[in-house]
Structures are given as structure tokens and as C-alpha cells.
Amino acid sequence: MQQHWKVGDLAKLTGLTVRTLRFYDQIGLFSPSWHSDSGHRLYNEADIKLLHQILSLKDLGLSLVEIKSVLKGDTYTPSDIVAIQIERVRKNIKIQQKLLAELERVGERMHHQEPPSIDAFISLLETMKLSHEKYIVEHRLYWERRLDLLGDFLNDKLT
């Protein structure tokens, strides 16, 4: 038996807002496979796989217009998308490992009351910048979701 999810359930499952899912439907990017007799959007397993593809492409930095184009043209297979995500995770791990090693070097010198060199601090700052760029993007996305939720709340109160 195939399982179906309502838009609110899918929002909770993915971390997206109901508003975002409705917007995706409105622009023709991601529409539910079915509607209930009462008009509720119903999503199935194939829809969830498609949403994973959309979110993966979005995570890669593609715009919604580009994602729509990719999905229509089959430029990327699901396997390609997973391979790209794996590569990004590996890159992030390398950056974090480099940051850890540099922090340990500076910390060890400080522990022995030896001042770290300016080159060590510059290298540390550059690595921290690389590490923080990902954090800044994630932080911005978090606040965008929070603003979406606020918009949903205000819409509910006004209607």
C-alpha cells in the first residue's frame, strides 16, 4: 500500500514551510500527485524523491528557474546529484580537518607559552573564513525559513 503525505506532514518531514511547498506548486516546480476530496494536497513516494532532487539541486546553489530547467531536461540523474553531494561533504570535512589541525597547532604553542607566528594566525583566519562561509549560508537559510513561518502565521491571523 502506497503512503501519502499532506502538505503539513511533508513540511515537517523536510524542514520546509507549508508556504514554500505551496509556492513550489504555484510556480510548477513541485506539485502534489493527488488532491483529497476536500482539496488537500497529497504527496506520494515519487513526489518525495522528486523533492529530494529539488532540494539537492537547491543545496548546490541552483536557482529555482535552473532547477526547473534541469528537471525538464534530465541534465542530472539522481546518482549524479548524490555524487555531487558526497563531493561537497568531503570538501567540507577537509576544511574542518584543516581548521582543527591549525587550531591544535596554535593551541599547542599557546599551551607551551610560545607565541604563534603571524603566518599561523593568518592561515588560521583564512581557514576559519572558509569554514564560516558555509555557516553563514546555513544561518541565512534558517532565518529565511523563520520569516516564512512568520508570514504563514500572519496570513493565518489575517484570514
N, C-alpha and C positions, 0 to 999 in steps of 0.2 A: 504494500500500500504506500502510495506516494504522500509525503508530508507537505503541507502548505503553511506558509507564514504570512501573517498580516503585516502591514507596513510598520506598526509599532514594535512587533516582535523582531522584525528584520533590523530596525533601527537599534534596538537593544543588543542584538547579536553582533552587529558590525561597528557600533560606536558612532554611526552616522545619525543625523537627526531625521525625524519624520519629514521635516521641511525640505531637507536635502534630497531625500528619496522622491518626494513629490516633484521637486524641481527637475530631477533627472528624468522623471516620467514626462513632465511638461515639455522638455526640450527633445524628447525622443531618444535619449541616451539609454535609459533603463526603465522599461515598462513591465508591469506585472503580467504574468501569463494569463491570469484569470481575475475575475471580479466575482465577489459573492453576490447572492440575490439582493442583498441590502446595499451593494455598491462598494464594499470594502475591497481594497487591493489584496490579491493573494499571490504569493510568490512560491515557486517550487524549487526543486534541487537544481535544475538547469539555470534558473534565474540567479541562484546563489553563486554558481560557478561563473556566470557572466559578470556578476557584481565583483567577484574576486578579481577577474581580469581588469575590470574598470578601475578598481582601487589600486591594483598593482601598477597599471599604466599611470595613474594619477601620482602614485608614490614615486614613479620615475621622473616626474616633473612635466608630464604632458598636460596640455590644456584639455578642457572638455571637448572642444571642437576637434583637436587632434585625436583624442581617444575615440570619438565617434567615427572619424575617418579610418583609424586603424581597425576598428571593429568591423566596419563595412568592407575593408579591403583585405582583411586577413593578413596584414603585414607581419604580425607576430602571432606565433602559436602559443598556447598556454605553456608549453615546455620552454619556449624562448623567454617568456616572462619570468618563469621560475628561475631559469638560469641567470637572468639579469639581476633578479633579487638576490640570489646566492652571491653573486659577484659583489654587489653593494654591501651586503652584510660582511663579507670577507674584508673589504676595504675598510669598513668601519671598525672591525676588530683590529686590523693592523694599526689604524690611527690610535685606538685606545691602548694597544700594547706599547706603541711608541711613547705615548703620553705617560703611561705607567713607568716605563724604563727611565725616562727623563726625570720624572718626579722622584723616583727612587735614588737616582744619581745625585740630584740636588739635595734630597733629604739626608743621604748618607754623608755628604760633605758637611752639611749643617750639623749633623749629629756629632761629627768629629771636630767641631768648631773651625772648620775650614770654609772660607767664603767661596761660594760657587763663582765661576768665571762669568763674565758678561756674555760670552758666547753660549754658555749653558742656559742662562736666563733667556736669551733671545730665542734659542732653539725651543725652549720650553713654552715661551709665549706663542711662537708660531704653531706649535703642535696644539696648544690649548685653543687657538683660534680655529683650527680645522675641526677640532672636537666640538667646539661651541656652535659652529655654523649649523650643524645638524640639530643641536638642541634648540637653536633659535627658530628654525623651521618648524620643529615639533611644537614648540611653545606657541608660535603663531597659529598653527592649525588647531591647537587646543582652544585658544581664545576665539577663533572663528566658530568652532562648534558651540562654545558657550554663548556667543552672540546669536547663533541660530536658535538655540534653546530659548533665549530671552525673547527673540522675535516670535517663536511659537507661543510662548507664554502670553505675550502681549496680544497676539492675534486671538488667542482663546478668550482673553478677558474682554476684548473689544467686540467680539461676535456673540 
